[in-house]
Amino acid sequence: MTSLHHGKARGSGVTIAFVIQLGRPTDRRPPFKFSAFTRVGFSDTDAQGIVYYGRYLPYFDLARVEYLRHLGLLRFQVDGGEHEFVMRASTVEYFAPARFDDLLEIFVRLRRIGRTSATFECAAHNEDDLLMVTALQTLVLVDLDERRAAPIPDAYRERVQAFEGEDLELAVAT
């Protein structure tokens, strides 16, 4: 880890990983158990000064990546072949506008794991805890060599279930 130094004080013990912690486990908003933070940048806003609707998708991507990193599932091997999750569907609902420099907390959870698909649920809240936007996003595990859906491995299911507990809808793998 790289240590950061404040002023002339050397060896503060603060690491970059600590300072740049983008996501964290939380119990603030059940059934969500994880959230990530982002700040609205100027380039995220439109001529009306609010977040352009399409900019929420990268916020949800950030939260999903941090969630998977936390679970140790960001990069996993499936039978030695090349497999990736690809977006199958994304449904977004907008409730309130976010503006430049707003700090957003994006709650994320894996809501359902099917045979080949995983459905994530996201909810973006501002600093006043106002619900801004929600999303349901379904990703499918694809065997890149065969260009077909592939079964999600039991190890992946087990790791998510250990974190999400009874809040996870788990389809029977066949």
N, C-alpha and C positions, 0 to 999 in steps of 0.2 A: 504494500500500500504506500502511496505517496503521502507524506505528512505535509500539512499546511502550517505556515508560521504566521503569527499575528504580530505585526510590528517587529520589535527586536527579540521577542520571546521565541526561542528556538524549542523545537520538540513539544509542541502543544498537545500532541497526541490526537489531534483532529485529522481525520483522513478525508480524502476526496470522496470516497464511497459514502462516508457519513454525511458530508455536506450535500451531496447530490443524490440523496435518497428520494427517488421520485414516487415510490409506492411503499405501502405499509399495510400490515394486517390491522383491522379495526373492528370494533363491535358497536360503532356509533349508529349504524343503520341496518339492522337485520332485515332480510337474510344475507345481506352483503357482509363479507368478512375481509374484504381488501379494498383499498382505494389508492388512487394515484393523483398527483397534483400537476396542474399545468396553469400557465398564466396566458391570458389572451394577448397576442401580439398585434401590433398595428396592421400587419399584413393579413391578419385573420378577419379584419372588419371590412364591411362594405361602405358604400357612399352614405348610408344612413348612420354609420358609426356603431353598428352592431355586428356581432359575429355572423359572417356569411354561413348559411345553413350547411354547406358542404364541408366546412372546416371542423365540424364536430367529429367527423369520421376519423381524422388523424388523432384527435383527443382520445377516442375510444380505442384506437390501435395502440396508443401509448399505454393506456391502462391495462389492456389485454396482455401486452408484452411484459409489463412489470409484474402482473399476476403470474404469468407463466414462468418468468425468471424466479420469482419467489418460491414457486413450487418445484423448481429444478426441471421444468419441462420445456424450456425455451428451445432447446436443441435435444432431440431424442432420436435414437436409432430404432428402426422397425425392420427386423429380420435382415439387417445389412444392406437393404435397398434404399433407394432414394424416395422418400415420402415427404410430403408437405401438406399442411392444412391450407385450403383455399376457400375464399369467401363464396358462399352459395346464395345467401340472402341477408339483407340488412333492412330492418324496419325501424324508422326513426320517428319520434314524436316530439314536437317542440312546444314548450309551455311558457317560456319567458326568455327575453333576449339577454345575452351577455354582451359586455362592452369592453373596449380596449382597457388593458391592465387589470381586468377582473381575475382574481384567483379562483380557479375551478377545482373542485374535488370530484374526481370521477370514480364512482363506486363500480366495481365489476365483480361478477361471479360466473362460474360455469354452472348454468342452470340445469342443463340436460346433456347427457352423453348417450347417443344412440349407437347403433352398430358401426357406422362409418362417419357419423357427424357429431359435432359438439356445438351446443347453443349457449352463447354468452349473453348475459343481461348487463346493461350498463345504465347508470343514472348520473347525470352531471348536476352538481349543486354549486351555488356561488358561496361567498364568504358569509352571507346572511342565512345560509342553509336553505335557500329557495331552490326548488327543483326547476332546472332549466330545460333539460332534454333527457329523453330515455331512448334506449335502443335494444333491440333483440337482433343478434347476429349469429347466423348458423354457418359454421365452417365444416368442410368435408375433408377427410384425410384421403389424399390421392397418391397412388403409386405412380411416380413420374415416368418410369419406364413403360408401364402399360397404359398410362393415361386413363386409369379407372379408379373408382372409389375403393378404398382398402379398409379392412376392419381396424378399429382402434385397439391397440394392445391392452391387455389386462393390467400391465404395470402402470400405464397412463391412467386408466380408470381408478386403480387403487390409490394412486397418489392424490388424485383430485378428491376422491371420496374421503380420504383421511383428513383433508383440509375442510371440505364443505359439509361433511357429516350427512345428516338426514335431510338437509335442504337440497341435496343433489338428486335429480331424477335420473335414475340409471336404468337404461334399457338392457335387457338381457342380451349378451353377446352370443351370436350363433355362428 
